[in-house]
Amino acid sequence: MGKSKGARITITLECECRNLQRVNKRRNGIYRYTSTKNRRNTPNRIELKKFCRQCNCHAVFKEIK
């Protein structure tokens, strides 16, 4: 028998610059991070400030489905 999934899940974080068309983009495309979260402690979508190579600055990364 396999183990149950538990409360920890893998999430994908995507930069908000995807929706904004900034002039100083370095490359085309979308930059994403993967992380894990405990769905019991944080049931809502999370937002983290991380470095985006497309924007070349720290930006807000939002959880996507």
Chimera marker file (.cmm) of the C-alpha trace (Angstrom):
<marker_set name="trace">
<marker id="1" x="0.000" y="0.000" z="0.000" r="1" g="1" b="0" radius="0.5"/>
<marker id="2" x="1.157" y="3.531" z="-0.721" r="1" g="1" b="0" radius="0.5"/>
<marker id="3" x="1.385" y="6.353" z="1.747" r="1" g="1" b="0" radius="0.5"/>
<marker id="4" x="-1.224" y="9.086" z="1.857" r="1" g="1" b="0" radius="0.5"/>
<marker id="5" x="-0.364" y="12.430" z="0.289" r="1" g="1" b="0" radius="0.5"/>
<marker id="6" x="-0.450" y="14.325" z="3.559" r="1" g="1" b="0" radius="0.5"/>
<marker id="7" x="-0.787" y="18.050" z="3.978" r="1" g="1" b="0" radius="0.5"/>
<marker id="8" x="2.314" y="19.082" z="2.003" r="1" g="1" b="0" radius="0.5"/>
<marker id="9" x="1.856" y="19.886" z="-1.693" r="1" g="1" b="0" radius="0.5"/>
<marker id="10" x="4.104" y="21.198" z="-4.465" r="1" g="1" b="0" radius="0.5"/>
<marker id="11" x="3.188" y="24.624" z="-5.840" r="1" g="1" b="0" radius="0.5"/>
<marker id="12" x="4.369" y="26.744" z="-8.756" r="1" g="1" b="0" radius="0.5"/>
<marker id="13" x="5.167" y="30.439" z="-8.333" r="1" g="1" b="0" radius="0.5"/>
<marker id="14" x="5.002" y="32.706" z="-11.373" r="1" g="1" b="0" radius="0.5"/>
<marker id="15" x="6.246" y="36.269" z="-11.779" r="1" g="1" b="0" radius="0.5"/>
<marker id="16" x="3.647" y="38.986" z="-12.150" r="1" g="1" b="0" radius="0.5"/>
<marker id="17" x="5.654" y="40.507" z="-15.034" r="1" g="1" b="0" radius="0.5"/>
<marker id="18" x="3.986" y="37.917" z="-17.257" r="1" g="1" b="0" radius="0.5"/>
<marker id="19" x="0.845" y="40.041" z="-17.276" r="1" g="1" b="0" radius="0.5"/>
<marker id="20" x="2.731" y="43.341" z="-17.492" r="1" g="1" b="0" radius="0.5"/>
<marker id="21" x="4.588" y="44.096" z="-20.698" r="1" g="1" b="0" radius="0.5"/>
<marker id="22" x="7.656" y="45.858" z="-19.369" r="1" g="1" b="0" radius="0.5"/>
<marker id="23" x="10.034" y="47.529" z="-21.767" r="1" g="1" b="0" radius="0.5"/>
<marker id="24" x="13.253" y="46.455" z="-20.014" r="1" g="1" b="0" radius="0.5"/>
<marker id="25" x="12.700" y="42.702" z="-20.330" r="1" g="1" b="0" radius="0.5"/>
<marker id="26" x="15.854" y="40.737" z="-20.987" r="1" g="1" b="0" radius="0.5"/>
<marker id="27" x="14.217" y="37.756" z="-22.707" r="1" g="1" b="0" radius="0.5"/>
<marker id="28" x="10.824" y="36.544" z="-23.846" r="1" g="1" b="0" radius="0.5"/>
<marker id="29" x="9.116" y="33.884" z="-21.757" r="1" g="1" b="0" radius="0.5"/>
<marker id="30" x="7.904" y="33.246" z="-18.238" r="1" g="1" b="0" radius="0.5"/>
<marker id="31" x="10.052" y="32.600" z="-15.195" r="1" g="1" b="0" radius="0.5"/>
<marker id="32" x="8.731" y="30.233" z="-12.515" r="1" g="1" b="0" radius="0.5"/>
<marker id="33" x="9.837" y="28.802" z="-9.174" r="1" g="1" b="0" radius="0.5"/>
<marker id="34" x="8.581" y="25.609" z="-7.552" r="1" g="1" b="0" radius="0.5"/>
<marker id="35" x="8.161" y="25.234" z="-3.825" r="1" g="1" b="0" radius="0.5"/>
<marker id="36" x="6.130" y="23.320" z="-1.266" r="1" g="1" b="0" radius="0.5"/>
<marker id="37" x="3.556" y="24.481" z="1.234" r="1" g="1" b="0" radius="0.5"/>
<marker id="38" x="1.415" y="22.967" z="3.948" r="1" g="1" b="0" radius="0.5"/>
<marker id="39" x="-2.167" y="23.251" z="2.760" r="1" g="1" b="0" radius="0.5"/>
<marker id="40" x="-3.537" y="23.011" z="6.297" r="1" g="1" b="0" radius="0.5"/>
<marker id="41" x="-1.521" y="26.001" z="7.570" r="1" g="1" b="0" radius="0.5"/>
<marker id="42" x="-1.798" y="28.145" z="4.420" r="1" g="1" b="0" radius="0.5"/>
<marker id="43" x="-4.989" y="27.313" z="2.512" r="1" g="1" b="0" radius="0.5"/>
<marker id="44" x="-4.874" y="30.570" z="0.501" r="1" g="1" b="0" radius="0.5"/>
<marker id="45" x="-2.562" y="31.256" z="-2.416" r="1" g="1" b="0" radius="0.5"/>
<marker id="46" x="0.801" y="32.618" z="-1.329" r="1" g="1" b="0" radius="0.5"/>
<marker id="47" x="2.847" y="35.504" z="-2.707" r="1" g="1" b="0" radius="0.5"/>
<marker id="48" x="6.625" y="35.670" z="-2.277" r="1" g="1" b="0" radius="0.5"/>
<marker id="49" x="9.141" y="38.267" z="-3.368" r="1" g="1" b="0" radius="0.5"/>
<marker id="50" x="11.866" y="36.570" z="-5.408" r="1" g="1" b="0" radius="0.5"/>
<marker id="51" x="14.371" y="37.489" z="-8.122" r="1" g="1" b="0" radius="0.5"/>
<marker id="52" x="13.047" y="37.370" z="-11.669" r="1" g="1" b="0" radius="0.5"/>
<marker id="53" x="15.613" y="36.957" z="-14.419" r="1" g="1" b="0" radius="0.5"/>
<marker id="54" x="13.195" y="38.339" z="-17.000" r="1" g="1" b="0" radius="0.5"/>
<marker id="55" x="12.672" y="41.638" z="-15.144" r="1" g="1" b="0" radius="0.5"/>
<marker id="56" x="16.202" y="41.673" z="-13.711" r="1" g="1" b="0" radius="0.5"/>
<marker id="57" x="14.816" y="42.728" z="-10.316" r="1" g="1" b="0" radius="0.5"/>
<marker id="58" x="13.022" y="41.361" z="-7.280" r="1" g="1" b="0" radius="0.5"/>
<marker id="59" x="9.335" y="40.936" z="-8.034" r="1" g="1" b="0" radius="0.5"/>
<marker id="60" x="6.244" y="39.413" z="-6.465" r="1" g="1" b="0" radius="0.5"/>
<marker id="61" x="5.711" y="35.788" z="-7.453" r="1" g="1" b="0" radius="0.5"/>
<marker id="62" x="2.156" y="34.493" z="-7.084" r="1" g="1" b="0" radius="0.5"/>
<marker id="63" x="1.027" y="30.919" z="-6.736" r="1" g="1" b="0" radius="0.5"/>
<marker id="64" x="-0.639" y="29.480" z="-9.828" r="1" g="1" b="0" radius="0.5"/>
<marker id="65" x="-2.722" y="26.352" z="-10.119" r="1" g="1" b="0" radius="0.5"/>
<link id1="1" id2="2" r="1" g="1" b="0" radius="0.2"/>
<link id1="2" id2="3" r="1" g="1" b="0" radius="0.2"/>
<link id1="3" id2="4" r="1" g="1" b="0" radius="0.2"/>
<link id1="4" id2="5" r="1" g="1" b="0" radius="0.2"/>
<link id1="5" id2="6" r="1" g="1" b="0" radius="0.2"/>
<link id1="6" id2="7" r="1" g="1" b="0" radius="0.2"/>
<link id1="7" id2="8" r="1" g="1" b="0" radius="0.2"/>
<link id1="8" id2="9" r="1" g="1" b="0" radius="0.2"/>
<link id1="9" id2="10" r="1" g="1" b="0" radius="0.2"/>
<link id1="10" id2="11" r="1" g="1" b="0" radius="0.2"/>
<link id1="11" id2="12" r="1" g="1" b="0" radius="0.2"/>
<link id1="12" id2="13" r="1" g="1" b="0" radius="0.2"/>
<link id1="13" id2="14" r="1" g="1" b="0" radius="0.2"/>
<link id1="14" id2="15" r="1" g="1" b="0" radius="0.2"/>
<link id1="15" id2="16" r="1" g="1" b="0" radius="0.2"/>
<link id1="16" id2="17" r="1" g="1" b="0" radius="0.2"/>
<link id1="17" id2="18" r="1" g="1" b="0" radius="0.2"/>
<link id1="18" id2="19" r="1" g="1" b="0" radius="0.2"/>
<link id1="19" id2="20" r="1" g="1" b="0" radius="0.2"/>
<link id1="20" id2="21" r="1" g="1" b="0" radius="0.2"/>
<link id1="21" id2="22" r="1" g="1" b="0" radius="0.2"/>
<link id1="22" id2="23" r="1" g="1" b="0" radius="0.2"/>
<link id1="23" id2="24" r="1" g="1" b="0" radius="0.2"/>
<link id1="24" id2="25" r="1" g="1" b="0" radius="0.2"/>
<link id1="25" id2="26" r="1" g="1" b="0" radius="0.2"/>
<link id1="26" id2="27" r="1" g="1" b="0" radius="0.2"/>
<link id1="27" id2="28" r="1" g="1" b="0" radius="0.2"/>
<link id1="28" id2="29" r="1" g="1" b="0" radius="0.2"/>
<link id1="29" id2="30" r="1" g="1" b="0" radius="0.2"/>
<link id1="30" id2="31" r="1" g="1" b="0" radius="0.2"/>
<link id1="31" id2="32" r="1" g="1" b="0" radius="0.2"/>
<link id1="32" id2="33" r="1" g="1" b="0" radius="0.2"/>
<link id1="33" id2="34" r="1" g="1" b="0" radius="0.2"/>
<link id1="34" id2="35" r="1" g="1" b="0" radius="0.2"/>
<link id1="35" id2="36" r="1" g="1" b="0" radius="0.2"/>
<link id1="36" id2="37" r="1" g="1" b="0" radius="0.2"/>
<link id1="37" id2="38" r="1" g="1" b="0" radius="0.2"/>
<link id1="38" id2="39" r="1" g="1" b="0" radius="0.2"/>
<link id1="39" id2="40" r="1" g="1" b="0" radius="0.2"/>
<link id1="40" id2="41" r="1" g="1" b="0" radius="0.2"/>
<link id1="41" id2="42" r="1" g="1" b="0" radius="0.2"/>
<link id1="42" id2="43" r="1" g="1" b="0" radius="0.2"/>
<link id1="43" id2="44" r="1" g="1" b="0" radius="0.2"/>
<link id1="44" id2="45" r="1" g="1" b="0" radius="0.2"/>
<link id1="45" id2="46" r="1" g="1" b="0" radius="0.2"/>
<link id1="46" id2="47" r="1" g="1" b="0" radius="0.2"/>
<link id1="47" id2="48" r="1" g="1" b="0" radius="0.2"/>
<link id1="48" id2="49" r="1" g="1" b="0" radius="0.2"/>
<link id1="49" id2="50" r="1" g="1" b="0" radius="0.2"/>
<link id1="50" id2="51" r="1" g="1" b="0" radius="0.2"/>
<link id1="51" id2="52" r="1" g="1" b="0" radius="0.2"/>
<link id1="52" id2="53" r="1" g="1" b="0" radius="0.2"/>
<link id1="53" id2="54" r="1" g="1" b="0" radius="0.2"/>
<link id1="54" id2="55" r="1" g="1" b="0" radius="0.2"/>
<link id1="55" id2="56" r="1" g="1" b="0" radius="0.2"/>
<link id1="56" id2="57" r="1" g="1" b="0" radius="0.2"/>
<link id1="57" id2="58" r="1" g="1" b="0" radius="0.2"/>
<link id1="58" id2="59" r="1" g="1" b="0" radius="0.2"/>
<link id1="59" id2="60" r="1" g="1" b="0" radius="0.2"/>
<link id1="60" id2="61" r="1" g="1" b="0" radius="0.2"/>
<link id1="61" id2="62" r="1" g="1" b="0" radius="0.2"/>
<link id1="62" id2="63" r="1" g="1" b="0" radius="0.2"/>
<link id1="63" id2="64" r="1" g="1" b="0" radius="0.2"/>
<link id1="64" id2="65" r="1" g="1" b="0" radius="0.2"/>
</marker_set>
